[in-house]
Amino acid sequence: MLSAKVCGELAKNFSPDYIFKKYRALQLQVCSEKNIKASKTVIFGLSSDDKYKKFNLDDFVNRCCVTNYIL
């Protein structure tokens, strides 16, 4: 019950897109500097460059985590 109450209070103070709005500009800046494409999720940049091959999970695209650069 306590967890539900805490979540309810947080929901009153933050919109569902709070994180996106707060960090989107930084994500775009980092992705531009790293020459990768910004994903729809602010924690990732996307690339097909072999330079980021270690971030490949599905042989389709490399998902590069950019949180260390935006926080």
PQR file with spaces between the fields and no chain letter, atoms N, CA, C, O and H, PARSE charges and radii, in Angstrom:
ATOM       1  N    MET     1       0.823   -1.192    0.000 -0.4000 1.5000
ATOM       2  CA   MET     1       0.000    0.000    0.000 -0.0000 2.0000
ATOM       3  C    MET     1       0.871    1.262    0.000  0.5500 1.7000
ATOM       4  O    MET     1       0.551    2.255   -0.654 -0.5500 1.4000
ATOM       5  N    LEU     2       1.969    1.199    0.742 -0.4000 1.5000
ATOM       6  CA   LEU     2       2.840    2.367    0.798 -0.0000 2.0000
ATOM       7  C    LEU     2       3.394    2.707   -0.585  0.5500 1.7000
ATOM       8  O    LEU     2       3.435    3.876   -0.970 -0.5500 1.4000
ATOM       9  H    LEU     2       2.229    0.393    1.273  0.4000 1.0000
ATOM      10  N    SER     3       3.816    1.692   -1.327 -0.4000 1.5000
ATOM      11  CA   SER     3       4.351    1.938   -2.677 -0.0000 2.0000
ATOM      12  C    SER     3       3.308    2.573   -3.576  0.5500 1.7000
ATOM      13  O    SER     3       3.622    3.478   -4.349 -0.5500 1.4000
ATOM      14  H    SER     3       3.782    0.743   -1.014  0.4000 1.0000
ATOM      15  N    ALA     4       2.073    2.108   -3.483 -0.4000 1.5000
ATOM      16  CA   ALA     4       0.996    2.680   -4.289 -0.0000 2.0000
ATOM      17  C    ALA     4       0.761    4.135   -3.914  0.5500 1.7000
ATOM      18  O    ALA     4       0.510    4.963   -4.790 -0.5500 1.4000
ATOM      19  H    ALA     4       1.819    1.373   -2.855  0.4000 1.0000
ATOM      20  N    LYS     5       0.837    4.457   -2.642 -0.4000 1.5000
ATOM      21  CA   LYS     5       0.642    5.834   -2.185 -0.0000 2.0000
ATOM      22  C    LYS     5       1.775    6.730   -2.699  0.5500 1.7000
ATOM      23  O    LYS     5       1.533    7.840   -3.173 -0.5500 1.4000
ATOM      24  H    LYS     5       1.041    3.785   -1.931  0.4000 1.0000
ATOM      25  N    VAL     6       2.999    6.240   -2.601 -0.4000 1.5000
ATOM      26  CA   VAL     6       4.147    7.018   -3.084 -0.0000 2.0000
ATOM      27  C    VAL     6       4.021    7.277   -4.582  0.5500 1.7000
ATOM      28  O    VAL     6       4.232    8.399   -5.041 -0.5500 1.4000
ATOM      29  H    VAL     6       3.196    5.338   -2.216  0.4000 1.0000
ATOM      30  N    CYS     7       3.680    6.247   -5.338 -0.4000 1.5000
ATOM      31  CA   CYS     7       3.515    6.405   -6.795 -0.0000 2.0000
ATOM      32  C    CYS     7       2.399    7.386   -7.119  0.5500 1.7000
ATOM      33  O    CYS     7       2.521    8.191   -8.042 -0.5500 1.4000
ATOM      34  H    CYS     7       3.508    5.335   -4.965  0.4000 1.0000
ATOM      35  N    GLY     8       1.319    7.318   -6.365 -0.4000 1.5000
ATOM      36  CA   GLY     8       0.209    8.249   -6.577 -0.0000 2.0000
ATOM      37  C    GLY     8       0.627    9.688   -6.360  0.5500 1.7000
ATOM      38  O    GLY     8       0.237   10.577   -7.117 -0.5500 1.4000
ATOM      39  H    GLY     8       1.220    6.664   -5.614  0.4000 1.0000
ATOM      40  N    GLU     9       1.424    9.919   -5.324 -0.4000 1.5000
ATOM      41  CA   GLU     9       1.900   11.278   -5.048 -0.0000 2.0000
ATOM      42  C    GLU     9       2.862   11.754   -6.129  0.5500 1.7000
ATOM      43  O    GLU     9       2.806   12.913   -6.542 -0.5500 1.4000
ATOM      44  H    GLU     9       1.741    9.198   -4.709  0.4000 1.0000
ATOM      45  N    LEU    10       3.739   10.875   -6.587 -0.4000 1.5000
ATOM      46  CA   LEU    10       4.651   11.243   -7.676 -0.0000 2.0000
ATOM      47  C    LEU    10       3.871   11.578   -8.943  0.5500 1.7000
ATOM      48  O    LEU    10       4.202   12.536   -9.642 -0.5500 1.4000
ATOM      49  H    LEU    10       3.784    9.934   -6.252  0.4000 1.0000
ATOM      50  N    ALA    11       2.853   10.807   -9.237 -0.4000 1.5000
ATOM      51  CA   ALA    11       2.050   11.036  -10.436 -0.0000 2.0000
ATOM      52  C    ALA    11       1.359   12.397  -10.400  0.5500 1.7000
ATOM      53  O    ALA    11       1.094   12.988  -11.447 -0.5500 1.4000
ATOM      54  H    ALA    11       2.584   10.029   -8.669  0.4000 1.0000
ATOM      55  N    LYS    12       1.072   12.886   -9.218 -0.4000 1.5000
ATOM      56  CA   LYS    12       0.447   14.213   -9.086 -0.0000 2.0000
ATOM      57  C    LYS    12       1.419   15.334   -9.459  0.5500 1.7000
ATOM      58  O    LYS    12       1.005   16.407   -9.898 -0.5500 1.4000
ATOM      59  H    LYS    12       1.287   12.406   -8.368  0.4000 1.0000
ATOM      60  N    ASN    13       2.714   15.073   -9.279 -0.4000 1.5000
ATOM      61  CA   ASN    13       3.717   16.119   -9.458 -0.0000 2.0000
ATOM      62  C    ASN    13       4.494   16.064  -10.768  0.5500 1.7000
ATOM      63  O    ASN    13       5.159   17.034  -11.133 -0.5500 1.4000
ATOM      64  H    ASN    13       3.051   14.202   -8.922  0.4000 1.0000
ATOM      65  N    PHE    14       4.420   14.952  -11.472 -0.4000 1.5000
ATOM      66  CA   PHE    14       5.191   14.798  -12.704 -0.0000 2.0000
ATOM      67  C    PHE    14       4.295   14.284  -13.823  0.5500 1.7000
ATOM      68  O    PHE    14       3.514   13.353  -13.628 -0.5500 1.4000
ATOM      69  H    PHE    14       3.880   14.164  -11.176  0.4000 1.0000
ATOM      70  N    SER    15       4.416   14.896  -14.989 -0.4000 1.5000
ATOM      71  CA   SER    15       3.645   14.443  -16.150 -0.0000 2.0000
ATOM      72  C    SER    15       4.295   13.175  -16.719  0.5500 1.7000
ATOM      73  O    SER    15       5.464   12.906  -16.442 -0.5500 1.4000
ATOM      74  H    SER    15       5.051   15.652  -15.147  0.4000 1.0000
ATOM      75  N    PRO    16       3.559   12.404  -17.501 -0.5600 1.5000
ATOM      76  CA   PRO    16       4.126   11.186  -18.092  0.2800 2.0000
ATOM      77  C    PRO    16       5.336   11.454  -18.996  0.5500 1.7000
ATOM      78  O    PRO    16       6.182   10.575  -19.163 -0.5500 1.4000
ATOM      79  N    ASP    17       5.429   12.632  -19.571 -0.4000 1.5000
ATOM      80  CA   ASP    17       6.548   12.942  -20.458 -0.0000 2.0000
ATOM      81  C    ASP    17       7.593   13.857  -19.803  0.5500 1.7000
ATOM      82  O    ASP    17       8.379   14.501  -20.499 -0.5500 1.4000
ATOM      83  H    ASP    17       4.742   13.346  -19.435  0.4000 1.0000
ATOM      84  N    TYR    18       7.599   13.910  -18.499 -0.4000 1.5000
ATOM      85  CA   TYR    18       8.530   14.770  -17.764 -0.0000 2.0000
ATOM      86  C    TYR    18       9.988   14.490  -18.146  0.5500 1.7000
ATOM      87  O    TYR    18      10.724   15.420  -18.476 -0.5500 1.4000
ATOM      88  H    TYR    18       6.961   13.386  -17.935  0.4000 1.0000
ATOM      89  N    ILE    19      10.411   13.228  -18.104 -0.4000 1.5000
ATOM      90  CA   ILE    19      11.799   12.866  -18.414 -0.0000 2.0000
ATOM      91  C    ILE    19      12.137   13.225  -19.859  0.5500 1.7000
ATOM      92  O    ILE    19      13.207   13.767  -20.136 -0.5500 1.4000
ATOM      93  H    ILE    19       9.813   12.472  -17.836  0.4000 1.0000
ATOM      94  N    PHE    20      11.223   12.921  -20.774 -0.4000 1.5000
ATOM      95  CA   PHE    20      11.460   13.226  -22.183 -0.0000 2.0000
ATOM      96  C    PHE    20      11.666   14.728  -22.376  0.5500 1.7000
ATOM      97  O    PHE    20      12.628   15.152  -23.017 -0.5500 1.4000
ATOM      98  H    PHE    20      10.354   12.480  -20.549  0.4000 1.0000
ATOM      99  N    LYS    21      10.767   15.519  -21.822 -0.4000 1.5000
ATOM     100  CA   LYS    21      10.877   16.969  -21.985 -0.0000 2.0000
ATOM     101  C    LYS    21      12.139   17.526  -21.331  0.5500 1.7000
ATOM     102  O    LYS    21      12.759   18.452  -21.855 -0.5500 1.4000
ATOM     103  H    LYS    21       9.986   15.174  -21.301  0.4000 1.0000
ATOM     104  N    LYS    22      12.512   16.967  -20.201 -0.4000 1.5000
ATOM     105  CA   LYS    22      13.682   17.468  -19.476 -0.0000 2.0000
ATOM     106  C    LYS    22      14.990   17.152  -20.194  0.5500 1.7000
ATOM     107  O    LYS    22      15.897   17.984  -20.213 -0.5500 1.4000
ATOM     108  H    LYS    22      12.009   16.214  -19.776  0.4000 1.0000
ATOM     109  N    TYR    23      15.102   15.959  -20.788 -0.4000 1.5000
ATOM     110  CA   TYR    23      16.377   15.511  -21.323 -0.0000 2.0000
ATOM     111  C    TYR    23      16.463   15.441  -22.845  0.5500 1.7000
ATOM     112  O    TYR    23      17.538   15.153  -23.371 -0.5500 1.4000
ATOM     113  H    TYR    23      14.365   15.284  -20.773  0.4000 1.0000
ATOM     114  N    ARG    24      15.401   15.688  -23.557 -0.4000 1.5000
ATOM     115  CA   ARG    24      15.410   15.545  -25.017 -0.0000 2.0000
ATOM     116  C    ARG    24      16.464   16.429  -25.685  0.5500 1.7000
ATOM     117  O    ARG    24      17.193   15.960  -26.560 -0.5500 1.4000
ATOM     118  H    ARG    24      14.528   15.923  -23.130  0.4000 1.0000
ATOM     119  N    ALA    25      16.553   17.684  -25.292 -0.4000 1.5000
ATOM     120  CA   ALA    25      17.524   18.592  -25.920 -0.0000 2.0000
ATOM     121  C    ALA    25      18.949   18.100  -25.691  0.5500 1.7000
ATOM     122  O    ALA    25      19.779   18.172  -26.597 -0.5500 1.4000
ATOM     123  H    ALA    25      15.961   18.065  -24.582  0.4000 1.0000
ATOM     124  N    LEU    26      19.241   17.605  -24.498 -0.4000 1.5000
ATOM     125  CA   LEU    26      20.568   17.072  -24.212 -0.0000 2.0000
ATOM     126  C    LEU    26      20.843   15.813  -25.021  0.5500 1.7000
ATOM     127  O    LEU    26      21.949   15.626  -25.527 -0.5500 1.4000
ATOM     128  H    LEU    26      18.567   17.546  -23.761  0.4000 1.0000
ATOM     129  N    GLN    27      19.845   14.953  -25.143 -0.4000 1.5000
ATOM     130  CA   GLN    27      20.000   13.743  -25.954 -0.0000 2.0000
ATOM     131  C    GLN    27      20.334   14.117  -27.396  0.5500 1.7000
ATOM     132  O    GLN    27      21.248   13.544  -27.990 -0.5500 1.4000
ATOM     133  H    GLN    27      18.946   15.105  -24.731  0.4000 1.0000
ATOM     134  N    LEU    28      19.604   15.067  -27.954 -0.4000 1.5000
ATOM     135  CA   LEU    28      19.848   15.493  -29.334 -0.0000 2.0000
ATOM     136  C    LEU    28      21.248   16.065  -29.501  0.5500 1.7000
ATOM     137  O    LEU    28      21.902   15.823  -30.516 -0.5500 1.4000
ATOM     138  H    LEU    28      18.862   15.533  -27.471  0.4000 1.0000
ATOM     139  N    GLN    29      21.708   16.816  -28.518 -0.4000 1.5000
ATOM     140  CA   GLN    29      23.049   17.401  -28.566 -0.0000 2.0000
ATOM     141  C    GLN    29      24.112   16.308  -28.532  0.5500 1.7000
ATOM     142  O    GLN    29      25.042   16.322  -29.339 -0.5500 1.4000
ATOM     143  H    GLN    29      21.177   17.012  -27.694  0.4000 1.0000
ATOM     144  N    VAL    30      23.983   15.366  -27.610 -0.4000 1.5000
ATOM     145  CA   VAL    30      24.956   14.280  -27.490 -0.0000 2.0000
ATOM     146  C    VAL    30      24.974   13.436  -28.758  0.5500 1.7000
ATOM     147  O    VAL    30      26.040   13.098  -29.272 -0.5500 1.4000
ATOM     148  H    VAL    30      23.228   15.355  -26.954  0.4000 1.0000
ATOM     149  N    CYS    31      23.793   13.099  -29.259 -0.4000 1.5000
ATOM     150  CA   CYS    31      23.719   12.280  -30.470 -0.0000 2.0000
ATOM     151  C    CYS    31      24.341   12.995  -31.659  0.5500 1.7000
ATOM     152  O    CYS    31      25.000   12.368  -32.489 -0.5500 1.4000
ATOM     153  H    CYS    31      22.927   13.373  -28.842  0.4000 1.0000
ATOM     154  N    SER    32      24.138   14.279  -31.742 -0.4000 1.5000
ATOM     155  CA   SER    32      24.747   15.056  -32.815 -0.0000 2.0000
ATOM     156  C    SER    32      26.275   15.034  -32.690  0.5500 1.7000
ATOM     157  O    SER    32      26.977   14.858  -33.686 -0.5500 1.4000
ATOM     158  H    SER    32      23.602   14.788  -31.068  0.4000 1.0000
ATOM     159  N    GLU    33      26.784   15.213  -31.478 -0.4000 1.5000
ATOM     160  CA   GLU    33      28.231   15.192  -31.249 -0.0000 2.0000
ATOM     161  C    GLU    33      28.842   13.827  -31.553  0.5500 1.7000
ATOM     162  O    GLU    33      29.966   13.749  -32.047 -0.5500 1.4000
ATOM     163  H    GLU    33      26.213   15.356  -30.670  0.4000 1.0000
ATOM     164  N    LYS    34      28.113   12.757  -31.263 -0.4000 1.5000
ATOM     165  CA   LYS    34      28.609   11.396  -31.474 -0.0000 2.0000
ATOM     166  C    LYS    34      28.283   10.865  -32.869  0.5500 1.7000
ATOM     167  O    LYS    34      28.669    9.752  -33.228 -0.5500 1.4000
ATOM     168  H    LYS    34      27.200   12.821  -30.862  0.4000 1.0000
ATOM     169  N    ASN    35      27.565   11.678  -33.650 -0.4000 1.5000
ATOM     170  CA   ASN    35      27.156   11.308  -35.007 -0.0000 2.0000
ATOM     171  C    ASN    35      26.300   10.037  -35.019  0.5500 1.7000
ATOM     172  O    ASN    35      26.515    9.129  -35.822 -0.5500 1.4000
ATOM     173  H    ASN    35      27.252   12.582  -33.358  0.4000 1.0000
ATOM     174  N    ILE    36      25.334   10.001  -34.112 -0.4000 1.5000
ATOM     175  CA   ILE    36      24.373    8.911  -34.055 -0.0000 2.0000
ATOM     176  C    ILE    36      22.967    9.497  -34.087  0.5500 1.7000
ATOM     177  O    ILE    36      22.777   10.684  -33.821 -0.5500 1.4000
ATOM     178  H    ILE    36      25.160   10.739  -33.460  0.4000 1.0000
ATOM     179  N    LYS    37      22.002    8.680  -34.405 -0.4000 1.5000
ATOM     180  CA   LYS    37      20.617    9.126  -34.515 -0.0000 2.0000
ATOM     181  C    LYS    37      19.936    9.033  -33.145  0.5500 1.7000
ATOM     182  O    LYS    37      20.071    8.023  -32.454 -0.5500 1.4000
ATOM     183  H    LYS    37      22.156    7.716  -34.621  0.4000 1.0000
ATOM     184  N    ALA    38      19.219   10.061  -32.760 -0.4000 1.5000
ATOM     185  CA   ALA    38      18.489   10.045  -31.497 -0.0000 2.0000
ATOM     186  C    ALA    38      17.293    9.104  -31.613  0.5500 1.7000
ATOM     187  O    ALA    38      16.558    9.140  -32.600 -0.5500 1.4000
ATOM     188  H    ALA    38      19.109   10.881  -33.322  0.4000 1.0000
ATOM     189  N    SER    39      17.106    8.261  -30.597 -0.4000 1.5000
ATOM     190  CA   SER    39      15.942    7.381  -30.590 -0.0000 2.0000
ATOM     191  C    SER    39      14.755    8.123  -29.991  0.5500 1.7000
ATOM     192  O    SER    39      14.894    9.257  -29.532 -0.5500 1.4000
ATOM     193  H    SER    39      17.703    8.232  -29.795  0.4000 1.0000
ATOM     194  N    LYS    40      13.603    7.492  -29.996 -0.4000 1.5000
ATOM     195  CA   LYS    40      12.416    8.087  -29.385 -0.0000 2.0000
ATOM     196  C    LYS    40      12.480    8.014  -27.861  0.5500 1.7000
ATOM     197  O    LYS    40      11.686    8.650  -27.168 -0.5500 1.4000
ATOM     198  H    LYS    40      13.490    6.571  -30.369  0.4000 1.0000
ATOM     199  N    THR    41      13.421    7.239  -27.352 -0.4000 1.5000
ATOM     200  CA   THR    41      13.651    7.124  -25.918 -0.0000 2.0000
ATOM     201  C    THR    41      14.910    7.907  -25.595  0.5500 1.7000
ATOM     202  O    THR    41      15.949    7.667  -26.211 -0.5500 1.4000
ATOM     203  H    THR    41      14.066    6.722  -27.915  0.4000 1.0000
ATOM     204  N    VAL    42      14.853    8.838  -24.647 -0.4000 1.5000
ATOM     205  CA   VAL    42      15.972    9.755  -24.417 -0.0000 2.0000
ATOM     206  C    VAL    42      17.244    9.095  -23.909  0.5500 1.7000
ATOM     207  O    VAL    42      18.294    9.736  -23.895 -0.5500 1.4000
ATOM     208  H    VAL    42      14.009    9.033  -24.146  0.4000 1.0000
ATOM     209  N    ILE    43      17.187    7.857  -23.498 -0.4000 1.5000
ATOM     210  CA   ILE    43      18.399    7.221  -22.977 -0.0000 2.0000
ATOM     211  C    ILE    43      19.244    6.563  -24.062  0.5500 1.7000
ATOM     212  O    ILE    43      20.347    6.094  -23.783 -0.5500 1.4000
ATOM     213  H    ILE    43      16.334    7.336  -23.509  0.4000 1.0000
ATOM     214  N    PHE    44      18.742    6.522  -25.298 -0.4000 1.5000
ATOM     215  CA   PHE    44      19.462    5.834  -26.365 -0.0000 2.0000
ATOM     216  C    PHE    44      19.734    6.713  -27.574  0.5500 1.7000
ATOM     217  O    PHE    44      18.976    7.625  -27.903 -0.5500 1.4000
ATOM     218  H    PHE    44      17.846    6.903  -25.525  0.4000 1.0000
ATOM     219  N    GLY    45      20.853    6.398  -28.222 -0.4000 1.5000
ATOM     220  CA   GLY    45      21.153    6.870  -29.555 -0.0000 2.0000
ATOM     221  C    GLY    45      21.292    5.630  -30.416  0.5500 1.7000
ATOM     222  O    GLY    45      21.652    4.569  -29.906 -0.5500 1.4000
ATOM     223  H    GLY    45      21.470    5.657  -27.955  0.4000 1.0000
ATOM     224  N    LEU    46      21.016    5.734  -31.705 -0.4000 1.5000
ATOM     225  CA   LEU    46      21.031    4.581  -32.604 -0.0000 2.0000
ATOM     226  C    LEU    46      22.089    4.764  -33.683  0.5500 1.7000
ATOM     227  O    LEU    46      22.280    5.858  -34.214 -0.5500 1.4000
ATOM     228  H    LEU    46      20.724    6.596  -32.119  0.4000 1.0000
ATOM     229  N    SER    47      22.774    3.662  -33.994 -0.4000 1.5000
ATOM     230  CA   SER    47      23.804    3.718  -35.017 -0.0000 2.0000
ATOM     231  C    SER    47      23.974    2.354  -35.675  0.5500 1.7000
ATOM     232  O    SER    47      23.772    1.318  -35.043 -0.5500 1.4000
ATOM     233  H    SER    47      22.619    2.773  -33.563  0.4000 1.0000
ATOM     234  N    SER    48      24.345    2.367  -36.942 -0.4000 1.5000
ATOM     235  CA   SER    48      24.681    1.115  -37.629 -0.0000 2.0000
ATOM     236  C    SER    48      26.196    1.020  -37.829  0.5500 1.7000
ATOM     237  O    SER    48      26.689    0.068  -38.434 -0.5500 1.4000
ATOM     238  H    SER    48      24.509    3.209  -37.456  0.4000 1.0000
ATOM     239  N    ASP    49      26.921    2.001  -37.323 -0.4000 1.5000
ATOM     240  CA   ASP    49      28.379    2.051  -37.439 -0.0000 2.0000
ATOM     241  C    ASP    49      29.024    0.920  -36.628  0.5500 1.7000
ATOM     242  O    ASP    49      28.637    0.673  -35.486 -0.5500 1.4000
ATOM     243  H    ASP    49      26.520    2.775  -36.832  0.4000 1.0000
ATOM     244  N    ASP    50      29.993    0.248  -37.213 -0.4000 1.5000
ATOM     245  CA   ASP    50      30.701   -0.829  -36.521 -0.0000 2.0000
ATOM     246  C    ASP    50      31.419   -0.346  -35.263  0.5500 1.7000
ATOM     247  O    ASP    50      31.745   -1.141  -34.381 -0.5500 1.4000
ATOM     248  H    ASP    50      30.307    0.449  -38.141  0.4000 1.0000
ATOM     249  N    LYS    51      31.657    0.931  -35.188 -0.4000 1.5000
ATOM     250  CA   LYS    51      32.296    1.522  -34.012 -0.0000 2.0000
ATOM     251  C    LYS    51      31.492    1.230  -32.739  0.5500 1.7000
ATOM     252  O    LYS    51      32.058    1.130  -31.650 -0.5500 1.4000
ATOM     253  H    LYS    51      31.392    1.577  -35.904  0.4000 1.0000
ATOM     254  N    TYR    52      30.167    1.094  -32.886 -0.4000 1.5000
ATOM     255  CA   TYR    52      29.279    0.845  -31.745 -0.0000 2.0000
ATOM     256  C    TYR    52      28.725   -0.583  -31.761  0.5500 1.7000
ATOM     257  O    TYR    52      27.688   -0.845  -31.153 -0.5500 1.4000
ATOM     258  H    TYR    52      29.707    1.175  -33.771  0.4000 1.0000
ATOM     259  N    LYS    53      29.393   -1.493  -32.437 -0.4000 1.5000
ATOM     260  CA   LYS    53      28.916   -2.869  -32.588 -0.0000 2.0000
ATOM     261  C    LYS    53      28.683   -3.567  -31.245  0.5500 1.7000
ATOM     262  O    LYS    53      27.809   -4.428  -31.149 -0.5500 1.4000
ATOM     263  H    LYS    53      30.236   -1.280  -32.931  0.4000 1.0000
ATOM     264  N    LYS    54      29.438   -3.216  -30.219 -0.4000 1.5000
ATOM     265  CA   LYS    54      29.269   -3.863  -28.915 -0.0000 2.0000
ATOM     266  C    LYS    54      27.895   -3.578  -28.291  0.5500 1.7000
ATOM     267  O    LYS    54      27.494   -4.250  -27.341 -0.5500 1.4000
ATOM     268  H    LYS    54      30.148   -2.516  -30.297  0.4000 1.0000
ATOM     269  N    PHE    55      27.184   -2.594  -28.820 -0.4000 1.5000
ATOM     270  CA   PHE    55      25.852   -2.269  -28.316 -0.0000 2.0000
ATOM     271  C    PHE    55      24.734   -2.921  -29.129  0.5500 1.7000
ATOM     272  O    PHE    55      23.557   -2.624  -28.924 -0.5500 1.4000
ATOM     273  H    PHE    55      27.510   -2.049  -29.592  0.4000 1.0000
ATOM     274  N    ASN    56      25.099   -3.799  -30.041 -0.4000 1.5000
ATOM     275  CA   ASN    56      24.119   -4.447  -30.909 -0.0000 2.0000
ATOM     276  C    ASN    56      23.469   -5.617  -30.183  0.5500 1.7000
ATOM     277  O    ASN    56      24.151   -6.474  -29.621 -0.5500 1.4000
ATOM     278  H    ASN    56      26.055   -4.040  -30.208  0.4000 1.0000
ATOM     279  N    LEU    57      22.130   -5.637  -30.203 -0.4000 1.5000
ATOM     280  CA   LEU    57      21.389   -6.712  -29.541 -0.0000 2.0000
ATOM     281  C    LEU    57      20.624   -7.600  -30.511  0.5500 1.7000
ATOM     282  O    LEU    57      20.254   -8.722  -30.163 -0.5500 1.4000
ATOM     283  H    LEU    57      21.576   -4.940  -30.659  0.4000 1.0000
ATOM     284  N    ASP    58      20.384   -7.113  -31.718 -0.4000 1.5000
ATOM     285  CA   ASP    58      19.512   -7.855  -32.629 -0.0000 2.0000
ATOM     286  C    ASP    58      20.009   -7.902  -34.074  0.5500 1.7000
ATOM     287  O    ASP    58      19.237   -8.237  -34.973 -0.5500 1.4000
ATOM     288  H    ASP    58      20.684   -6.202  -32.000  0.4000 1.0000
ATOM     289  N    ASP    59      21.256   -7.582  -34.313 -0.4000 1.5000
ATOM     290  CA   ASP    59      21.827   -7.528  -35.664 -0.0000 2.0000
ATOM     291  C    ASP    59      21.089   -6.564  -36.583  0.5500 1.7000
ATOM     292  O    ASP    59      21.139   -6.703  -37.805 -0.5500 1.4000
ATOM     293  H    ASP    59      21.883   -7.310  -33.584  0.4000 1.0000
ATOM     294  N    PHE    60      20.408   -5.592  -35.997 -0.4000 1.5000
ATOM     295  CA   PHE    60      19.672   -4.608  -36.773 -0.0000 2.0000
ATOM     296  C    PHE    60      20.230   -3.202  -36.548  0.5500 1.7000
ATOM     297  O    PHE    60      20.502   -2.470  -37.499 -0.5500 1.4000
ATOM     298  H    PHE    60      20.368   -5.479  -35.004  0.4000 1.0000
ATOM     299  N    VAL    61      20.392   -2.841  -35.288 -0.4000 1.5000
ATOM     300  CA   VAL    61      20.860   -1.495  -34.962 -0.0000 2.0000
ATOM     301  C    VAL    61      21.617   -1.539  -33.633  0.5500 1.7000
ATOM     302  O    VAL    61      21.340   -2.380  -32.777 -0.5500 1.4000
ATOM     303  H    VAL    61      20.171   -3.435  -34.515  0.4000 1.0000
ATOM     304  N    ASN    62      22.552   -0.644  -33.475 -0.4000 1.5000
ATOM     305  CA   ASN    62      23.304   -0.521  -32.223 -0.0000 2.0000
ATOM     306  C    ASN    62      22.600    0.507  -31.337  0.5500 1.7000
ATOM     307  O    ASN    62      22.413    1.656  -31.735 -0.5500 1.4000
ATOM     308  H    ASN    62      22.777    0.039  -34.170  0.4000 1.0000
ATOM     309  N    ARG    63      22.219    0.088  -30.153 -0.4000 1.5000
ATOM     310  CA   ARG    63      21.554    0.994  -29.215 -0.0000 2.0000
ATOM     311  C    ARG    63      22.591    1.506  -28.221  0.5500 1.7000
ATOM     312  O    ARG    63      23.004    0.789  -27.310 -0.5500 1.4000
ATOM     313  H    ARG    63      22.372   -0.846  -29.830  0.4000 1.0000
ATOM     314  N    CYS    64      22.996    2.735  -28.406 -0.4000 1.5000
ATOM     315  CA   CYS    64      24.041    3.335  -27.582 -0.0000 2.0000
ATOM     316  C    CYS    64      23.393    4.105  -26.431  0.5500 1.7000
ATOM     317  O    CYS    64      22.623    5.038  -26.657 -0.5500 1.4000
ATOM     318  H    CYS    64      22.661    3.318  -29.146  0.4000 1.0000
ATOM     319  N    CYS    65      23.703    3.717  -25.226 -0.4000 1.5000
ATOM     320  CA   CYS    65      23.154    4.400  -24.053 -0.0000 2.0000
ATOM     321  C    CYS    65      23.872    5.734  -23.896  0.5500 1.7000
ATOM     322  O    CYS    65      25.102    5.783  -23.885 -0.5500 1.4000
ATOM     323  H    CYS    65      24.329    2.959  -25.042  0.4000 1.0000
ATOM     324  N    VAL    66      23.110    6.812  -23.773 -0.4000 1.5000
ATOM     325  CA   VAL    66      23.705    8.150  -23.659 -0.0000 2.0000
ATOM     326  C    VAL    66      23.472    8.778  -22.284  0.5500 1.7000
ATOM     327  O    VAL    66      23.748    9.962  -22.093 -0.5500 1.4000
ATOM     328  H    VAL    66      22.111    6.773  -23.782  0.4000 1.0000
ATOM     329  N    THR    67      22.971    8.001  -21.330 -0.4000 1.5000
ATOM     330  CA   THR    67      22.637    8.584  -20.019 -0.0000 2.0000
ATOM     331  C    THR    67      23.846    9.175  -19.313  0.5500 1.7000
ATOM     332  O    THR    67      23.705   10.169  -18.600 -0.5500 1.4000
ATOM     333  H    THR    67      22.747    7.039  -21.485  0.4000 1.0000
ATOM     334  N    ASN    68      25.021    8.602  -19.486 -0.4000 1.5000
ATOM     335  CA   ASN    68      26.208    9.160  -18.822 -0.0000 2.0000
ATOM     336  C    ASN    68      26.532   10.560  -19.322  0.5500 1.7000
ATOM     337  O    ASN    68      27.191   11.331  -18.624 -0.5500 1.4000
ATOM     338  H    ASN    68      25.135    7.795  -20.065  0.4000 1.0000
ATOM     339  N    TYR    69      26.084   10.891  -20.504 -0.4000 1.5000
ATOM     340  CA   TYR    69      26.358   12.202  -21.088 -0.0000 2.0000
ATOM     341  C    TYR    69      25.275   13.238  -20.790  0.5500 1.7000
ATOM     342  O    TYR    69      25.522   14.440  -20.899 -0.5500 1.4000
ATOM     343  H    TYR    69      25.548   10.265  -21.071  0.4000 1.0000
ATOM     344  N    ILE    70      24.087   12.787  -20.420 -0.4000 1.5000
ATOM     345  CA   ILE    70      22.995   13.742  -20.214 -0.0000 2.0000
ATOM     346  C    ILE    70      22.646   13.973  -18.757  0.5500 1.7000
ATOM     347  O    ILE    70      21.870   14.877  -18.446 -0.5500 1.4000
ATOM     348  H    ILE    70      23.887   11.812  -20.332  0.4000 1.0000
ATOM     349  N    LEU    71      23.195   13.186  -17.870 -0.4000 1.5000
ATOM     350  CA   LEU    71      22.894   13.370  -16.443 -0.0000 2.0000
ATOM     351  C    LEU    71      23.980   14.140  -15.745  0.5500 1.7000
ATOM     352  O    LEU    71      23.888   14.384  -14.542 -0.5500 1.4000
ATOM     353  H    LEU    71      23.825   12.452  -18.123  0.4000 1.0000
